[in-house]
Amino acid sequence: MQEENTNTVHSIRLAEIERTDGRGRKLADGNLDLVRNVKVRLTVSAGTCQITVKELFELKENALITLDKGTEEPVEVLLDDNVVARGNLVAVGDSFGVQISEILDR
């Protein structure tokens, strides 16, 4: 037995509104409390390289890949694939860290 669909579809007419001059209260109004606890992912780029597919498939454990940056060059800090800062790699205990040396203007 097939159930009968009891939903009714009605047309609606929306009133046209006039564009405003942009004045009014902002959603966040400069208050970061609204997004303060939102987590974001930062990525640190220590360099890149270009290899062929053949070289990619020939990679084995203990292989070395040479990056296009020197050990003294700053690394890039990315937020959503956009560079937001630069800094130097440092050791923090048993982990890597980045000491920020430059914040980029956005």
MIMI-716649 format. One record per residue (C-alpha): x, z, y. Coordinates in steps of 0.25 Angstrom, whole numbers, plus 5000, padded with zeros to 4 digits. Each point is the difference from the previous one (the first is absolute). Layout:
[[X Z Y]]
...
This chain:
[[5000 5000 5000]]
[[5006 4996 5013]]
[[4999 5010 5012]]
[[4993 4994 5013]]
[[5008 5000 5012]]
[[4993 5008 5011]]
[[5009 4998 5011]]
[[4994 4992 5012]]
[[5008 4992 5009]]
[[4996 4999 5015]]
[[5006 4992 5011]]
[[5005 5008 5012]]
[[5002 4996 5015]]
[[5012 5006 5007]]
[[5000 5002 5015]]
[[5011 4993 5007]]
[[5009 5010 5008]]
[[5008 4997 5012]]
[[5015 5001 4999]]
[[5006 5012 5007]]
[[5012 5001 5009]]
[[5007 5008 4990]]
[[4998 5014 5006]]
[[4995 5011 4992]]
[[5005 5011 4991]]
[[5011 4995 4990]]
[[4999 5004 4985]]
[[5013 5007 4999]]
[[5002 5003 5015]]
[[5014 5002 4998]]
[[4997 5012 4991]]
[[5008 4998 4987]]
[[4992 5011 4993]]
[[4992 4988 4994]]
[[5011 4994 4992]]
[[5011 5011 5000]]
[[4999 5002 4985]]
[[4999 4985 4996]]
[[5011 4997 4991]]
[[5009 4987 5003]]
[[5011 4994 4992]]
[[5013 4998 5006]]
[[5010 4990 4993]]
[[5015 5000 5003]]
[[5007 4986 4999]]
[[5015 5001 4996]]
[[5001 4985 5000]]
[[4996 4988 4993]]
[[5006 4989 4991]]
[[4996 4986 4996]]
[[5002 4996 4985]]
[[4995 4989 4991]]
[[4990 5002 4990]]
[[5010 4997 4989]]
[[5009 5011 5006]]
[[4988 5009 5000]]
[[4997 4998 4986]]
[[5015 5002 4996]]
[[5000 5014 5007]]
[[5004 5011 4990]]
[[5003 5015 5001]]
[[5012 5004 5008]]
[[4999 4986 5008]]
[[5004 5001 5014]]
[[4991 4994 5011]]
[[5007 4998 5014]]
[[4991 5002 5012]]
[[5001 4993 5013]]
[[5004 5013 5008]]
[[5013 5008 5000]]
[[5001 5014 4997]]
[[5001 5004 5015]]
[[4988 4992 5005]]
[[4987 5007 5003]]
[[4989 4999 4990]]
[[4986 4997 5005]]
[[4988 5009 4999]]
[[4987 4992 4998]]
[[4985 5005 5001]]
[[4991 4990 4994]]
[[5011 4989 5000]]
[[5003 5002 5014]]
[[5014 5005 5005]]
[[4997 5013 5008]]
[[5014 5006 5000]]
[[5014 4999 4995]]
[[5010 5010 4995]]
[[5011 5003 4991]]
[[5000 5004 4985]]
[[5004 5014 4997]]
[[5000 5009 4988]]
[[4990 5012 5000]]
[[5004 5008 4988]]
[[4998 4991 4988]]
[[4991 4990 5008]]
[[5002 4989 5011]]
[[4995 5002 5014]]
[[5000 4993 5013]]
[[5005 5005 5013]]
[[4992 4993 5010]]
[[5009 4994 5011]]
[[4990 4991 5007]]
[[4985 5000 5002]]
[[4994 4986 5003]]
[[4990 4998 5011]]
[[4987 4994 4995]]
